[in-house]
Amino acid sequence: MEVNYFTQACLLLLATDGAITSGRSEEINAKSGSNATLSCPWTEDSVKWYGIYGHQYSSGKSILSSLPPSLQERLDIWENDGYNLRIRNVSGYDEGNYQCSSVNGTKYITMFLIASPTSVLFENMVQQYIKGNEDQPMNITCKSVGGHPPPSLILSKNDNLLATSDNGTIVYTMQPSRIDDRSNFSCTANHSELKIPLSIESVLYLNLKTERVTMETINTLYEFDVLNASCFATGGRPPTSFEWNLLGDYYNSSHEDVENISPTDTYNVNSILRLEVHRSFDKRKLTCRAFDSIDNDGMTRSQTLEVYYPPSINIRYQNLTAEDNIRQLICQPQGNPIIYKFYQWEHHSAHGEKIRSLGSGLNGILKIPELERTQRYQDTGIYKCFAENGIVDKTGNKIQSGSVFFVNKVFKLGSVGSLVVKFTSWPPPLNLTWLKYEDNRNFNLQPSEKYTMTETEAVIIDSFHDKKIHVDGYIGILHINEITQKDLTNYTVQIQNKFGIELFTFFLNDIPKSQDYRTNNDEDKGLFYGGPAVILAVLFIATVVVALFIVWRKRYNNINDKRQGSITEDIADVTYCKYKQ
């Protein structure tokens, strides 16, 4: 029966929807169990009432007999300035939309059941707390749940009225300060159907900004010690976070001590940064930044570090030529503190052999003692400066040193044998040319079966300030095959580097058979490390033995006396070779 009724009602609703040409609407409130009257201004037989879900309730002055008896017996048409629909014993099932339709138009009515709210709440409450941030705007929203008409609401803080509303909702905007933290908020709902008002309470719990940041004073540090820097923050909630900065590098705390302070429920945080101290920290700013969820920029505190460290030794100098007269090296230690004590300099060979000690050690400036121009090549080598500022290094050494390789750019011929030229040159030679004097003129020798020329790098022995040392040098060799009488003449070697050209002349001569045989000077044994040692071998042919030796002489008479002054006057070595008659 009910199925037929609802089917019929739906069809009637569809049929009447298209006929509505005008309408008006109103709302009425009814208490549960009371009687409600829905007015309709028309009295003609075409008046029809439609109720919940669009079901037709009446036609003219009659209630439809097809309605369920439980509904039918509660409805009737009351003719009083119109065909009015009366509903007895109103319940929640009667709440909804109604319409009165006639040829004159349609009137819409919505009936609400008067009901009290079931509860009231704070929309942004979490675990009994309303959360917010210090000094940042926030909304406190109070709402009623249910209730018609809406209840009136009252919002209070610490029993002081903040706001009221008659629509069931209060949205209160505030910018809380630190003094608002832990304030009590209450929201009360009043309604005609309530005997006792509904109420809810909550506590405002703020995230608090850090109040104060201090940085502990850092005393003078020593290189390779451990820095323990401390930054202390108070008054924050939740606990303050830290970030450290030094030389553009960022560090997190090595350790943090967090203390909760009652009764404010704020936090004190001590951030510790531990770093191994390096000299690069000296005079640099160490910064700690304390920040929180409210203020990401936070507060910063800084200190400039003072680091004591032993000096690194730099030496200011420039390489010289034999013609330069100002010859000095300046020791420039760089440490902290900048009060230095200097010691005597040391002069070493390129291979680490100590040659001499120099200087007074008073001011770190070494003036190289004067020598004859031809002897200044002996000043070449490693110069070491020694200084200290009272600070020991990582290994416990107080005195520090620095060194440079100092070059006095000249030519130097070493010991010679069998037309073997040993020499040093700074910078390296560009070329080496051999000339032979024949037919009253010098002509360049070219490689052939007769003449073989070689040039190699070598480590040779030299005398620096009366001390034999090893130096990097060169060996130039002219090998003459099948020597004849015509080969007993003058030979000149021409050596060129970027500073100029030097020429040295040798004379090839025979010597008595009774002369002691020697293959090389004892000083030179085993010193040809840089390249092959090419020396004319000792040969015996019948009973004729001819010795070759190389002598030093000035080239081209006295014209080049000045240039030849850089050549030493060592006695040449003697080597024996075959002479073909």
C-alpha positions as CSV (number, residue, x, y, z in Angstrom):
1,M,0.0,0.0,0.0
2,E,2.8,2.4,0.9
3,V,4.6,1.5,-2.2
4,N,1.6,2.5,-4.4
5,Y,1.3,5.7,-2.4
6,F,4.9,6.8,-2.9
7,T,4.8,5.9,-6.6
8,Q,1.6,7.9,-7.0
9,A,3.1,10.8,-5.1
10,C,6.2,10.9,-7.3
11,L,4.2,10.9,-10.4
12,L,2.0,13.7,-9.1
13,L,5.0,15.8,-8.3
14,L,6.4,15.3,-11.7
15,A,3.1,16.3,-13.2
16,T,2.7,19.4,-11.2
17,D,6.3,20.7,-11.5
18,G,5.7,22.1,-15.0
19,A,2.6,24.0,-13.9
20,I,4.2,26.2,-11.3
21,T,4.2,29.8,-12.6
22,S,4.9,31.8,-9.5
23,G,5.7,31.3,-5.8
24,R,6.5,32.6,-2.5
25,S,8.2,31.0,0.5
26,E,8.4,31.2,4.3
27,E,9.8,29.4,7.2
28,I,8.1,28.3,10.4
29,N,9.4,26.7,13.6
30,A,7.6,24.1,15.5
31,K,8.3,22.3,18.8
32,S,8.3,18.5,18.9
33,G,4.9,17.2,20.0
34,S,3.1,20.5,19.2
35,N,0.6,21.3,16.5
36,A,1.7,23.3,13.5
37,T,-0.4,25.2,10.9
38,L,0.9,25.9,7.4
39,S,-1.1,28.7,5.8
40,C,-2.3,28.8,2.1
41,P,-4.0,31.9,0.8
42,W,-6.3,30.2,-1.8
43,T,-9.7,28.5,-1.2
44,E,-10.6,27.0,-4.5
45,D,-10.9,23.3,-5.1
46,S,-7.7,23.3,-7.2
47,V,-5.6,23.8,-4.1
48,K,-3.3,20.9,-3.4
49,W,-0.8,20.4,-0.6
50,Y,2.5,18.6,-1.1
51,G,4.6,17.5,1.9
52,I,7.8,15.7,2.7
53,Y,9.7,14.3,-0.4
54,G,7.0,15.8,-2.7
55,H,4.2,13.5,-1.6
56,Q,0.7,15.0,-2.2
57,Y,-1.2,15.4,1.1
58,S,-4.5,16.9,0.0
59,S,-6.8,18.0,-2.8
60,G,-9.2,20.9,-2.1
61,K,-10.4,20.5,1.4
62,S,-9.8,16.7,1.7
63,I,-6.7,14.8,2.9
64,L,-5.9,12.0,0.5
65,S,-7.1,8.6,1.7
66,S,-4.1,7.0,0.1
67,L,-1.7,8.3,2.8
68,P,-0.5,6.0,5.5
69,P,-3.0,6.0,8.4
70,S,-0.4,7.2,10.9
71,L,0.1,10.3,8.8
72,Q,-3.4,10.7,7.5
73,E,-4.9,10.9,11.0
74,R,-2.5,13.8,12.0
75,L,-3.4,16.0,9.0
76,D,-6.4,18.1,8.2
77,I,-7.3,21.2,6.1
78,W,-8.4,24.2,8.1
79,E,-10.4,26.7,6.1
80,N,-9.4,30.1,7.5
81,D,-8.6,32.7,4.9
82,G,-7.4,29.9,2.8
83,Y,-7.0,26.1,2.8
84,N,-4.4,25.7,5.6
85,L,-2.7,22.5,6.4
86,R,-2.6,21.5,10.1
87,I,-0.2,18.9,11.5
88,R,-0.8,17.5,14.9
89,N,1.9,16.0,17.2
90,V,4.8,17.3,15.1
91,S,7.9,15.1,15.1
92,G,11.3,15.1,13.4
93,Y,9.8,13.2,10.5
94,D,7.7,16.3,9.6
95,E,10.6,18.6,9.3
96,G,11.3,19.7,5.7
97,N,9.8,21.4,2.7
98,Y,6.1,21.9,1.9
99,Q,4.2,23.6,-1.0
100,C,0.6,24.8,-1.5
101,S,-0.3,24.8,-5.2
102,S,-3.3,26.3,-7.1
103,V,-4.1,27.8,-10.4
104,N,-3.2,31.1,-8.8
105,G,0.4,30.1,-7.9
106,T,2.5,28.1,-5.5
107,K,3.6,28.9,-2.0
108,Y,6.7,27.2,-0.5
109,I,7.1,26.6,3.2
110,T,10.0,25.1,5.2
111,M,9.2,23.8,8.6
112,F,12.0,23.5,11.1
113,L,11.7,21.5,14.3
114,I,12.8,23.7,17.2
115,A,15.7,21.9,18.9
116,S,18.4,22.7,21.3
117,P,22.1,22.4,20.3
118,T,23.8,19.1,21.2
119,S,27.2,20.6,22.0
120,V,29.5,23.5,21.5
121,L,33.2,23.3,20.5
122,F,36.4,25.2,19.6
123,E,37.2,24.5,16.0
124,N,41.0,24.7,16.4
125,M,41.4,23.0,19.7
126,V,43.9,20.1,20.0
127,Q,44.0,18.0,23.1
128,Q,42.3,20.6,25.2
129,Y,44.6,23.4,23.9
130,I,44.1,26.1,21.4
131,K,47.4,26.4,19.6
132,G,48.9,29.7,18.3
133,N,52.1,31.6,17.8
134,E,53.3,34.5,19.8
135,D,52.7,37.9,18.0
136,Q,51.1,36.3,15.0
137,P,47.4,36.8,14.1
138,M,45.1,33.8,14.7
139,N,41.4,33.0,14.8
140,I,39.6,31.5,17.7
141,T,36.4,29.8,16.4
142,C,33.5,28.7,18.6
143,K,30.6,26.7,17.0
144,S,27.4,25.1,18.2
145,V,26.5,21.6,17.0
146,G,22.8,21.4,16.0
147,G,20.2,23.7,17.4
148,H,17.3,25.5,15.7
149,P,17.1,28.3,15.7
150,P,20.8,28.7,16.2
151,P,21.8,29.4,19.8
152,S,23.4,32.6,21.0
153,L,27.1,32.2,21.9
154,I,29.3,34.0,24.3
155,L,33.2,33.9,24.1
156,S,35.2,34.9,27.1
157,K,38.9,35.0,28.1
158,N,39.7,34.6,31.7
159,D,36.0,35.4,32.5
160,N,36.2,38.6,30.5
161,L,33.7,38.9,27.6
162,L,35.4,38.9,24.1
163,A,32.5,38.4,21.7
164,T,28.9,37.3,21.2
165,S,26.9,35.8,18.3
166,D,23.2,34.8,17.5
167,N,24.0,32.6,14.5
168,G,25.7,29.7,16.2
169,T,29.3,30.7,15.3
170,I,31.9,33.1,16.7
171,V,35.1,33.8,14.9
172,Y,37.4,35.9,17.0
173,T,40.6,37.3,15.6
174,M,43.5,38.2,17.9
175,Q,47.3,38.6,17.8
176,P,48.3,37.0,21.1
177,S,51.3,38.2,23.1
178,R,53.4,36.3,25.6
179,I,51.1,37.4,28.4
180,D,48.1,35.7,26.7
181,D,49.9,32.3,26.9
182,R,48.0,29.9,29.2
183,S,44.9,32.1,29.2
184,N,41.5,30.3,29.7
185,F,39.0,30.6,26.9
186,S,35.3,29.6,27.3
187,C,32.4,29.5,24.9
188,T,28.8,29.3,26.2
189,A,25.7,28.4,24.1
190,N,22.2,29.6,25.2
191,H,18.9,28.3,23.6
192,S,15.2,28.3,24.5
193,E,15.1,24.6,24.6
194,L,18.1,24.4,27.0
195,K,17.5,24.4,30.8
196,I,21.3,24.7,31.4
197,P,23.6,26.5,28.9
198,L,26.2,24.4,27.1
199,S,29.8,25.4,27.6
200,I,33.3,24.5,26.7
201,E,36.7,25.6,28.0
202,S,40.2,25.5,26.6
203,V,43.7,26.9,27.2
204,L,45.6,29.1,24.8
205,Y,49.0,27.4,24.3
206,L,51.4,29.5,22.3
207,N,54.6,28.7,20.5
208,L,56.9,31.3,22.1
209,K,59.8,33.2,20.6
210,T,63.3,32.9,22.0
211,E,63.7,35.7,24.5
212,R,67.4,36.0,25.0
213,V,70.6,34.6,23.4
214,T,74.1,34.9,24.8
215,M,77.4,33.6,23.6
216,E,80.1,32.6,26.0
217,T,83.4,34.5,25.7
218,I,86.0,32.5,23.8
219,N,89.6,32.9,25.1
220,T,92.7,32.8,22.9
221,L,92.9,29.6,21.0
222,Y,96.0,27.6,19.9
223,E,96.2,25.8,16.5
224,F,95.1,22.2,16.6
225,D,93.4,22.6,20.0
226,V,89.7,21.9,20.2
227,L,87.3,24.8,20.1
228,N,84.4,24.5,22.5
229,A,82.0,27.4,21.7
230,S,78.8,27.8,23.7
231,C,75.6,29.7,22.8
232,F,72.7,29.9,25.3
233,A,69.0,30.6,24.5
234,T,66.2,31.1,26.9
235,G,62.4,31.5,26.9
236,G,61.5,29.6,23.7
237,R,58.8,27.0,23.2
238,P,59.4,24.5,21.6
239,P,63.2,24.3,22.3
240,T,65.3,26.8,20.3
241,S,67.3,25.5,17.3
242,F,70.9,26.5,16.5
243,E,73.1,26.9,13.5
244,W,76.8,27.9,13.5
245,N,78.8,29.7,10.8
246,L,82.6,30.1,10.4
247,L,84.4,31.0,7.2
248,G,81.2,30.6,5.2
249,D,80.7,27.0,6.4
250,Y,77.6,26.0,8.4
251,Y,77.6,23.6,11.3
252,N,75.0,22.0,13.5
253,S,75.5,21.8,17.2
254,S,77.9,19.2,18.4
255,H,75.8,18.8,21.5
256,E,72.7,20.5,23.0
257,D,71.6,20.6,26.7
258,V,67.8,21.2,26.9
259,E,66.1,22.2,30.1
260,N,62.3,22.6,30.6
261,I,61.5,25.5,33.0
262,S,58.4,25.3,35.2
263,P,55.9,26.8,35.6
264,T,56.2,28.6,32.3
265,D,56.9,25.4,30.4
266,T,59.6,27.2,28.4
267,Y,63.0,25.9,27.5
268,N,66.6,26.8,28.0
269,V,68.9,25.4,25.4
270,N,72.7,25.4,25.5
271,S,74.3,24.7,22.1
272,I,78.0,23.5,22.0
273,L,80.1,23.6,18.9
274,R,83.4,21.6,18.9
275,L,85.9,22.1,16.1
276,E,89.7,21.5,15.7
277,V,91.3,24.9,15.6
278,H,93.1,25.9,12.4
279,R,95.2,29.0,11.7
280,S,92.6,30.0,9.1
281,F,90.2,30.7,12.0
282,D,92.4,33.6,13.2
283,K,90.7,37.0,13.1
284,R,87.5,35.4,11.6
285,K,84.0,35.8,13.0
286,L,82.3,32.8,14.6
287,T,78.5,33.2,14.6
288,C,75.7,31.3,16.2
289,R,72.1,31.7,15.1
290,A,69.3,30.8,17.4
291,F,65.9,30.4,15.6
292,D,62.5,28.8,16.2
293,S,59.2,28.0,14.4
294,I,58.0,31.6,14.7
295,D,61.2,33.5,13.7
296,N,63.3,31.6,11.2
297,D,65.7,34.5,11.0
298,G,66.2,34.3,14.7
299,M,68.9,36.1,16.7
300,T,72.7,35.9,16.1
301,R,75.6,36.4,18.3
302,S,79.2,36.6,17.1
303,Q,82.8,36.7,18.3
304,T,86.1,37.3,16.5
305,L,88.5,34.4,17.2
306,E,92.1,34.9,18.2
307,V,94.3,31.9,17.2
308,Y,97.9,31.6,18.2
309,Y,99.9,29.5,15.7
310,P,103.6,29.0,14.8
311,P,104.8,30.9,11.8
312,S,105.0,29.6,8.3
313,I,108.2,30.9,6.7
314,N,108.1,32.8,3.4
315,I,111.3,34.2,1.8
316,R,111.3,37.2,-0.5
317,Y,114.1,37.2,-3.0
318,Q,114.9,37.3,-6.7
319,N,117.4,35.3,-8.7
320,L,120.5,37.3,-9.7
321,T,123.2,37.4,-12.3
322,A,126.8,37.9,-11.7
323,E,126.5,41.6,-12.4
324,D,123.9,42.3,-9.7
325,N,125.3,44.1,-6.6
326,I,122.2,44.1,-4.3
327,R,122.1,40.5,-3.1
328,Q,119.8,39.8,-0.2
329,L,117.0,37.5,1.0
330,I,114.3,38.6,3.4
331,C,112.7,36.1,5.8
332,Q,109.0,36.8,6.3
333,P,107.4,34.6,8.9
334,Q,103.6,34.6,9.2
335,G,102.2,33.5,12.5
336,N,100.4,34.8,15.6
337,P,101.6,36.5,17.8
338,I,103.7,38.5,15.3
339,I,106.7,38.9,17.6
340,Y,109.5,36.7,16.1
341,K,112.9,35.5,17.0
342,F,115.3,34.8,14.1
343,Y,118.2,32.4,13.9
344,Q,121.2,32.1,11.6
345,W,120.5,31.2,7.9
346,E,121.8,28.0,6.4
347,H,123.1,27.6,2.8
348,H,122.7,24.1,1.4
349,S,123.4,22.5,-2.0
350,A,120.6,21.4,-4.3
351,H,121.2,17.9,-3.0
352,G,120.9,18.8,0.7
353,E,124.5,19.2,1.7
354,K,125.1,22.0,4.2
355,I,127.6,24.5,2.9
356,R,127.7,27.3,5.5
357,S,125.7,29.3,8.2
358,L,125.1,32.9,7.5
359,G,123.7,36.1,9.1
360,S,123.3,37.3,12.6
361,G,119.7,36.1,13.1
362,L,118.6,39.6,14.3
363,N,116.1,40.8,11.8
364,G,115.6,38.0,9.3
365,I,117.4,39.8,6.4
366,L,120.3,38.0,4.9
367,K,122.8,40.0,2.9
368,I,124.9,37.6,0.9
369,P,128.6,38.2,1.4
370,E,130.4,39.8,-1.5
371,L,132.5,37.6,-3.8
372,E,134.5,38.1,-6.9
373,R,132.2,38.0,-10.0
374,T,133.8,34.8,-11.2
375,Q,133.0,33.2,-7.8
376,R,129.4,34.3,-7.4
377,Y,128.0,31.1,-8.9
378,Q,129.0,29.5,-5.6
379,D,126.1,31.4,-4.0
380,T,123.6,29.3,-5.8
381,G,121.7,26.8,-3.6
382,I,119.0,26.3,-1.0
383,Y,118.8,29.0,1.7
384,K,117.0,28.2,4.9
385,C,115.5,30.8,7.3
386,F,114.8,29.8,10.9
387,A,112.4,31.7,13.2
388,E,109.9,31.2,16.0
389,N,107.2,33.1,17.9
390,G,107.1,30.9,21.0
391,I,104.2,28.7,19.8
392,V,104.9,25.1,19.2
393,D,103.6,23.2,16.2
394,K,101.6,19.9,16.2
395,T,104.8,17.8,16.6
396,G,106.1,20.0,19.5
397,N,108.7,22.0,17.5
398,K,109.0,25.6,18.3
399,I,111.5,26.7,15.6
400,Q,110.1,26.8,12.1
401,S,112.0,27.0,8.8
402,G,111.4,27.9,5.2
403,S,113.6,27.6,2.2
404,V,114.1,28.8,-1.4
405,F,116.4,27.7,-4.2
406,F,118.4,30.8,-5.0
407,V,120.2,31.0,-8.3
408,N,123.1,33.3,-9.3
409,K,122.9,33.0,-13.1
410,V,126.4,32.5,-14.6
411,F,128.3,29.9,-16.6
412,K,130.7,27.6,-14.7
413,L,133.1,25.1,-16.4
414,G,133.8,22.0,-14.3
415,S,136.7,19.5,-14.6
416,V,137.5,18.5,-18.1
417,G,138.9,15.4,-19.7
418,S,139.3,14.3,-23.3
419,L,137.4,17.3,-24.6
420,V,134.7,16.6,-22.1
421,V,133.2,19.9,-20.9
422,K,131.4,19.8,-17.6
423,F,129.5,23.0,-16.8
424,T,126.5,24.5,-15.0
425,S,124.1,27.0,-16.4
426,W,121.1,28.8,-15.0
427,P,118.8,28.9,-17.0
428,P,119.5,25.8,-19.1
429,P,121.7,26.2,-22.2
430,L,120.0,26.8,-25.5
431,N,122.7,25.3,-27.7
432,L,126.4,24.1,-27.6
433,T,128.6,24.5,-30.6
434,W,132.2,23.2,-31.2
435,L,134.7,25.0,-33.4
436,K,138.2,23.9,-34.6
437,Y,141.1,26.1,-35.5
438,E,142.5,25.1,-38.8
439,D,144.1,26.9,-41.8
440,N,144.3,30.1,-39.8
441,R,140.6,30.2,-39.1
442,N,137.8,28.7,-36.9
443,F,135.1,26.6,-38.5
444,N,132.1,24.8,-37.0
445,L,132.4,21.1,-36.6
446,Q,129.5,19.0,-37.9
447,P,128.6,15.5,-36.8
448,S,130.4,12.9,-39.0
449,E,132.5,9.8,-38.7
450,K,135.3,12.0,-37.6
451,Y,133.5,14.1,-35.0
452,T,130.8,13.0,-32.6
453,M,129.1,15.6,-30.3
454,T,126.9,14.8,-27.3
455,E,125.3,16.9,-24.6
456,T,123.6,15.4,-21.5
457,E,122.3,16.5,-18.1
458,A,124.4,15.4,-15.1
459,V,125.1,15.8,-11.4
460,I,128.6,17.0,-11.0
461,I,130.9,18.0,-8.1
462,D,131.6,21.7,-7.7
463,S,133.3,23.8,-5.1
464,F,131.1,26.3,-3.3
465,H,132.9,28.5,-0.7
466,D,135.7,25.9,-0.5
467,K,133.3,23.0,0.1
468,K,132.7,20.2,-2.4
469,I,129.0,19.8,-3.2
470,H,126.9,18.1,-5.9
471,V,125.1,20.4,-8.4
472,D,122.9,19.9,-11.4
473,G,124.9,20.5,-14.5
474,Y,125.6,19.4,-18.1
475,I,128.3,17.5,-19.9
476,G,129.3,18.4,-23.5
477,I,131.6,16.0,-25.3
478,L,133.5,16.2,-28.5
479,H,134.8,12.8,-29.6
480,I,137.5,12.9,-32.3
481,N,138.1,9.6,-34.2
482,E,141.5,8.6,-35.5
483,I,143.4,11.6,-34.2
484,T,146.2,12.8,-36.5
485,Q,148.8,15.5,-36.3
486,K,146.3,18.0,-37.8
487,D,144.0,17.4,-34.8
488,L,146.6,18.9,-32.4
489,T,145.2,22.4,-32.5
490,N,142.8,24.8,-30.7
491,Y,139.2,23.8,-30.0
492,T,136.5,26.2,-28.9
493,V,133.2,25.4,-27.3
494,Q,130.4,28.0,-27.6
495,I,127.6,27.8,-24.9
496,Q,124.5,29.9,-25.1
497,N,121.6,30.5,-22.8
498,K,119.1,33.3,-22.7
499,F,121.5,35.6,-20.9
500,G,124.2,35.4,-23.6
501,I,127.0,33.4,-25.1
502,E,130.3,32.2,-23.5
503,L,133.2,30.7,-25.4
504,F,136.0,28.6,-23.9
505,T,139.1,27.4,-25.9
506,F,141.1,24.3,-25.4
507,F,144.3,23.1,-26.9
508,L,144.8,19.5,-27.9
509,N,148.5,18.6,-27.5
510,D,150.6,15.5,-27.0
511,I,152.3,14.8,-23.7
512,P,155.3,12.5,-22.8
513,K,154.8,8.8,-22.7
514,S,156.1,8.8,-19.1
515,Q,153.0,10.8,-17.9
516,D,150.8,8.9,-15.5
517,Y,147.7,7.5,-17.0
518,R,144.4,8.8,-15.6
519,T,140.9,8.3,-16.9
520,N,139.2,11.0,-14.7
521,N,139.7,13.0,-11.6
522,D,138.8,11.1,-8.4
523,E,136.3,13.8,-7.6
524,D,134.2,12.9,-10.6
525,K,133.9,9.2,-10.1
526,G,130.3,8.0,-10.2
527,L,128.8,11.5,-10.7
528,F,127.3,11.2,-14.2
529,Y,123.8,10.5,-12.9
530,G,121.9,12.7,-15.4
531,G,123.0,11.0,-18.6
532,P,125.6,8.7,-20.1
533,A,129.2,9.4,-19.4
534,V,131.0,9.6,-22.7
535,I,134.8,9.7,-22.3
536,L,137.5,8.8,-24.7
537,A,138.8,5.4,-23.9
538,V,142.5,4.6,-23.2
539,L,143.9,2.9,-26.2
540,F,147.4,1.5,-26.9
541,I,148.8,1.2,-30.4
542,A,152.4,-0.2,-30.6
543,T,154.7,1.9,-28.5
544,V,153.2,5.3,-29.4
545,V,151.1,6.8,-26.7
546,V,149.8,10.3,-27.1
547,A,148.0,12.1,-24.3
548,L,145.4,14.8,-24.8
549,F,144.7,17.4,-22.2
550,I,142.6,20.5,-22.2
551,V,143.9,23.8,-21.0
552,W,142.1,26.9,-20.3
553,R,143.0,30.0,-22.1
554,K,141.4,33.3,-22.9
555,R,139.6,33.4,-26.1
556,Y,140.5,35.8,-28.9
557,N,143.4,37.5,-27.0
558,N,142.2,40.2,-24.5
559,I,139.0,41.3,-26.2
560,N,136.7,39.1,-24.1
561,D,138.6,39.4,-20.8
562,K,135.5,40.8,-19.1
563,R,133.3,38.0,-20.1
564,Q,135.9,35.3,-19.5
565,G,136.1,36.5,-15.8
566,S,133.3,34.2,-14.8
567,I,135.3,31.1,-15.7
568,T,137.2,29.3,-12.9
569,E,140.9,28.5,-13.2
570,D,140.7,24.8,-12.3
571,I,143.4,22.4,-13.6
572,A,142.0,20.2,-16.4
573,D,141.8,16.5,-16.1
574,V,144.0,14.4,-18.3
575,T,142.9,11.4,-20.4
576,Y,144.9,9.3,-22.9
577,C,143.8,8.4,-26.4
578,K,145.2,7.0,-29.6
579,Y,147.3,9.2,-31.9
580,K,147.7,8.2,-35.5
581,Q,150.9,9.4,-37.1
